């Protein structure tokens, strides 16, 4: 176990306005549109764009500062964007609870991929 509480100056999480814009607003958008009774197309667009924004943010953060979990969450969010888009377009057959499956997979994946690698391997590469 390597607990490192030092924050790299180029870490996007160290900049609160950027962290809110790139990570927390997309999470909030997914949460709101996941529970609200909104148009299927709107949910598809919001979830796809939100996952893409978080994916790009994580991949950039991995390159900028070597944040360990970003190497996993970047591709994971990209898969979330693909799943959201293809399910919303009717290509991915997840049944009537597809949004729930995608949402809970995103939630579980974020918790698992964010905290466990950094808990055991440290914060930065």
C-alpha positions as CSV (number, residue, x, y, z in Angstrom):
1,X,0.0,0.0,0.0
2,X,1.4,3.4,-1.1
3,X,-0.6,6.3,0.3
4,X,0.7,9.5,-1.3
5,X,-1.1,12.7,-0.4
6,X,1.1,15.0,-2.5
7,X,-0.7,16.6,-5.4
8,X,1.1,17.1,-8.7
9,X,0.8,20.8,-9.9
10,X,-0.4,19.7,-13.3
11,X,-3.1,17.4,-12.0
12,X,-6.5,18.6,-13.3
13,X,-8.0,17.5,-9.9
14,X,-5.9,20.1,-8.2
15,X,-7.7,22.9,-10.1
16,X,-11.2,23.0,-8.7
17,X,-12.9,24.9,-11.5
18,X,-11.4,22.4,-14.1
19,X,-12.3,19.4,-11.9
20,X,-15.8,20.6,-11.5
21,X,-16.2,21.2,-15.3
22,X,-14.5,18.1,-16.5
23,X,-15.7,15.6,-13.9
24,X,-18.4,16.7,-11.5
25,X,-20.7,18.4,-14.0
26,X,-20.8,15.4,-16.3
27,X,-21.5,13.1,-13.3
28,X,-24.3,15.4,-12.2
29,X,-25.7,15.5,-15.7
30,X,-25.7,11.7,-15.9
31,X,-27.4,11.5,-12.4
32,X,-30.1,14.0,-13.2
33,X,-31.0,12.6,-16.7
34,X,-30.8,9.1,-15.3
35,X,-33.6,9.7,-12.8
36,X,-35.6,12.3,-14.6
37,X,-38.4,11.5,-17.1
38,X,-36.8,12.9,-20.1
39,X,-36.6,12.1,-23.8
40,X,-34.7,9.0,-24.7
41,X,-32.6,10.9,-27.3
42,X,-31.7,13.6,-24.8
43,X,-30.5,11.0,-22.3
44,X,-28.4,9.3,-25.1
45,X,-26.8,12.6,-26.0
46,X,-26.2,13.7,-22.4
47,X,-24.7,10.4,-21.3
48,X,-22.5,10.1,-24.4
49,X,-21.1,13.6,-24.2
50,X,-20.6,13.4,-20.4
51,X,-18.7,10.1,-20.7
52,X,-16.6,11.6,-23.6
53,X,-15.8,14.7,-21.6
54,X,-14.7,12.6,-18.6
55,X,-12.7,10.2,-20.9
56,X,-10.8,13.0,-22.6
57,X,-10.2,14.8,-19.3
58,X,-8.8,11.6,-17.8
59,X,-6.6,10.8,-20.8
60,X,-5.2,14.3,-20.8
61,X,-4.7,14.1,-17.0
62,X,-2.8,10.9,-17.4
63,X,-0.5,12.5,-20.0
64,X,-0.1,15.8,-18.0
65,X,0.7,14.4,-14.6
66,X,0.7,10.6,-14.7
67,X,-2.3,10.3,-12.4
68,X,-2.6,6.5,-12.1
69,X,-6.3,6.0,-12.1
70,X,-6.7,8.1,-15.2
71,X,-4.9,5.4,-17.3
72,X,-7.9,3.2,-16.5
73,X,-10.8,5.6,-16.2
74,X,-10.0,7.3,-19.5
75,X,-10.6,4.2,-21.6
76,X,-13.4,3.1,-19.2
77,X,-15.4,6.3,-19.8
78,X,-14.8,6.0,-23.6
79,X,-16.4,2.6,-23.4
80,X,-19.3,4.2,-21.4
81,X,-19.8,6.7,-24.1
82,X,-19.8,4.0,-26.8
83,X,-22.3,1.9,-24.7
84,X,-24.5,5.0,-24.1
85,X,-24.6,5.9,-27.8
86,X,-25.1,2.4,-29.1
87,X,-27.8,1.6,-26.5
88,X,-29.6,4.9,-27.2
89,X,-29.5,4.2,-30.9
90,X,-30.9,0.7,-30.4
91,X,-27.8,-1.1,-31.5
92,X,-26.7,-2.5,-28.1
93,X,-29.4,-4.9,-26.8
94,X,-29.4,-4.4,-23.1
95,X,-33.2,-4.7,-22.6
96,X,-35.5,-2.3,-20.9
97,X,-33.1,-1.7,-18.0
98,X,-30.2,-0.7,-20.2
99,X,-29.7,2.7,-18.8
100,X,-29.6,1.2,-15.3
101,X,-27.0,-1.4,-16.4
102,X,-24.9,1.4,-18.0
103,X,-25.3,3.7,-15.0
104,X,-24.5,1.1,-12.3
105,X,-21.5,-0.1,-14.4
106,X,-20.2,3.5,-14.6
107,X,-20.7,4.0,-10.9
108,X,-19.1,0.7,-9.9
109,X,-16.3,1.1,-12.4
110,X,-15.4,4.6,-11.2
111,X,-15.3,3.6,-7.6
112,X,-13.2,0.5,-8.4
113,X,-10.9,2.1,-11.0
114,X,-10.3,5.3,-9.1
115,X,-9.7,4.3,-5.5
116,X,-8.2,0.8,-5.7
117,X,-5.2,1.5,-8.0
118,X,-4.2,4.6,-6.1
119,X,-4.7,2.9,-2.7
120,X,-2.3,0.1,-3.6
121,X,0.0,1.6,-6.2
122,X,0.1,5.3,-5.3
123,X,-1.4,8.4,-6.9
124,X,1.1,9.1,-9.7
125,X,3.1,7.0,-12.1
